[in-house]
Each structure stands twice: as C-alpha cells, then as structure tokens.
Amino acid sequence: MLFHGRHTNLPPSAAAPGPRTPPRPTAKWRRGLARSRDGAAAALRRCGRAGVGGGDWRGRRRAGRGGGGGGDWGAVEGGARARSEAGLVGAPAGRGRAGRAGRAASERGPAPLPPSPPPPLPPPPRHEETQRSVTVEHELDKGCSLRRSLRLPAASAAAEGMKRPLGRRYGLWFRLRKLLLWLLGMYIAIPFLVKLCPAIQAKLVFLNFGKVTILFIDLKRPQDQGLNHTCNYYLQPEEDVTIGVWHTVPAALWKNARGKDQLWFEEALGSSHPVILYLHGNAGTSSLGYHVVTFDYRGWGDSIGSPSERGMTYDALHVFDWIKARSGDNPVYIWGHSLGTGVATNLVRRLCERETPPDALILESPFTNIREEARSHPFSVIYRYFPGFDWFFLDPITTSGIKFANDENVKYISCSLLILHAEDDPVVPFHLGKKLYNIAATSRSFRDYKVQFVPFHTDLGYRHKYIYRSPELPRILREFLGKSEHEHHH
C-alpha cells in the first residue's frame, strides 16, 4: 500500500480514522521546558531579593517578561517561547525514523519531570563579615534592570557622626523649650501670687532685705566700719518695737568723740550745731558741720518689728521728738531719700498739724505717690503692659494702706522745701520729682516759704543714690539752709 501524503487509494471509510493522538514530547522538548522553568524560578528569586516579588503586580509582570513565575501569563508566554525555539510546539509528526520515534513516544505518554532542586540558602553572615561587607541594595527600574547602590562602612560612620550633633541639637532645643515654658508659667503665676499674698506686696514695696547685712556687719560697733565719731544706741517707740540709731557728730567734734559713751553723744546734741534727721540715707553730710541722726525702721537692719507705713512714720516721729528734747533751740532739718521721702512728708505733715514744723525739709529723689512709683519702678518693667496690671499690682498696695502720698502731703506742709533729683535716676524717674515740685510750688501752704528744685545732669552719673558726691552739694545746702534759717527766725 502506497501513501502519498494526505491522498490515499483507500476508501473514504478506511482513510478517515478517529481523532488523532497528539505526539508525545521528546527529550529535547522536555530539556527546553526545564530550562525555561529554571530561568523563571531564578528571575522570581531575584525579584524576591529586590523586594518586588510576592504580591507586587509590577514585580510579577516584570518577572513574567523575564521568563519567570508559575501561574503568571508572562511565565507561560516565556515557556511557550522556549518551546517554539526548540521547534517542539505545533510541529507535525514528521516522517521516517524521527516521525516513528515521535509517534512511539507520544503513544507512551509524557514522562514525569524530575523535580528541580530548591536553590541553596546562603550561609548566615558572621558579625565581623557583616561589618566589613558592603551593603548592596537592589532596585528594579521599569525595564526590570537591577540598579545597585553601594553604602560603604566609612559612609555609614559619617552618617552616624552627623546624627549625633543633630540629636544633640534636638536635645538642646527640647531643654530650651522646657525652660521657656517654665519661665512663662512663672511669669503668669507671679501676678496671682502678689494679688493673693499681702506679705509679698509688702516686700515689694519696702524691700527690707537689710536684715541680711547683720550677718556680716555688727551694727552695734560702727567703729568697725571706720566711724570712730559715731555712736549706736536703741530706742523703743512702741512696745515690742525697737529701732537702732546711729548718731554722727560734726567734724569739729570727731577727736573728742573717740571712745565716748552714749551719754556724751546725747549731750553733744545740745552744742551749737544744726541736726539733720536722715531718713534712710548716708551720713556724709556730717562733714558740713551737722549732727546726723539716722535709724533703721522697724523690720530693717537690727530693728525689731514689722514694717508698715504707719509704723515707719511713728518711728520717725519718735526719733524727731527724742532729738528735739536734747537739741534745745538748734535747728532740726529732715532729709528723706527715695522711699524715705514718703516717710518724711508724712512726718512733716503731722508736725505742721501740731504746729511744731521742722526748720526745713529736703527731699532727695522723691516720687509723687506709691502707685506712680510702682508703675515706673524697674521691677515692674516686665509687667507694665500685662493685662490687668493695676488690678494685680497697684490696687492691692492701695487697699493694704500703703500710699506714701507725697503729692497730697505737700499741700499741708508749711516749711522750706528743697528737692534734689538726678536726671539719670533709674529707680525714681526724674519726671516724678519735677511733678512733685510743680505741685508744691503752686500750693498755698508754701506761700511764705522757699521751694527750690535742683536737677543734676545725666553726664554727672549720680543716678539714684550718689547725689551726695556732688562737689556743689555743700554750697547748695549752705545757701538753702541759711535762707530757710533766716525765714524761720522771721
């Protein structure tokens, strides 16, 4: 029987057999399929290392293009391409021995494929090798090409070194922010403390921290401070109140005053020398030929008692009466400095009301009243624009009975008045002293008495408490007190 391709001499029933059996895969076909499968598995492993495998559709798609991936259309397409390259997909059975071998292999059925061995796992790196090794990061671009970025140990060390100053900087900023929050809290809390605690208000007004000086200075022994012509003694204006007094004699009596007791100093007040009652100032004016008597208010220095405006005024009145009882007809002047100007005007107003005025009143660095002074004081600078400043700081001072109203007192004073003020005074502004002078100059109580205002220029640098250094001060006092003494006698 001759076969001529698809044409045969057999009848149609014999030439049309049943369904054709597909040819069995050859060994070459199986080898091509294995290579394609191994290539796909290797691509999947590389994608898994780069972090784009497992759940990332882009990674799977890229792997498919490279011939990977079980279950991915790209992997199937890659396998089909491999089979077609091997000439095994869609090829006819062929003729001759090769055809017969192929048909025989197809009748036997596909042979089981040997399982591919799993890829060997790399050994875990040792700690030393990890430190010395170069870190390689794999990234996939759009063309599924691998990009490698190297990080050397030196670069890692540099990055660590940069992190340390950065962390230190952040730590410093955290501490600074914490400090700023603490200061802000204190800034807000202080007004409420001042409002609720009257003792704090009194400390802010009187500033009687002089008790600390008795820890370092023995006020009972002024000679230890080089004041051999000064005597210390104590007076008792009220029960349970004791005030310490220093009495300095004029320069003409310095030699005789050495080693003398209190009785000698009290008798010296009757000599023909004027007396200055100095309310919290220095005793430098004794070189001008005056007795100078100064004392510590209750609550200051080694004086016993609690300070108050009424108590301080009563202490000054007691010392004035004590001086007048020993000085005879010698003139007595009252000199007040800073807060002492408030005590001085309170005292002189009382003396004028009982018709025993002093021979003259000298005010150094005075203010108008305690409210205006508190508003202008350096301590109030940080709270001057605080909401409710008057309610927090000024109203409690007034309601506690602390006024020191110099501007009201001068309207009831009938004696000569001298005001000394430095233009560069940082504690009591110069304009407050000038304002007080304008009030006194227009008051009817001074119609028959001299009112004088002496400013000291900023260039002199006398500020708040150094006016006594002025070389012009003796002349100013001599001229003013001489005229006031003449007016007092007439």
Secondary structure, DSSP 8 states (H G I E B T S, - for coil): --EETTEESS-HHHH--SS-------HHHHHHHHHHHHHHHHHHHHHHHHT--SS-HHHHHHHHHTT--TT-HHHHHHHHHHHHHHT-SS----SHHHHHHHHHHHHH------------------HHHHHHS-EEEEEE-TT--EEEEEE-HHHHHHHHHHHHHHHHHHHHHHHHHHHHHHHHHHHHHHHHHHHH-HHHHHHHHH---GGGGGGT--TT-GGGGT-TTEEEEEEEEETTEEEEEEEE--GGGHHHHTT--HHHHHHHTTSSS-EEEEESS-SGGGGGT-EEEEE--TTSTT-BS---HHHHHHHHHHHHHHHHHHHTTS-EEEEEETHHHHHHHHHHHHHHHTT---SEEEEES--S-HHHHHHHSGGGGGGTTSTTHIIIIIHHHHHTT----HHHHGGG--SEEEEEEETT-SSS-HHHHHHHHHHHHT-GGGTTS-EEEEEE-GGG--TTT-GGG-TTHHHHHHHHHHHHHHHHH-
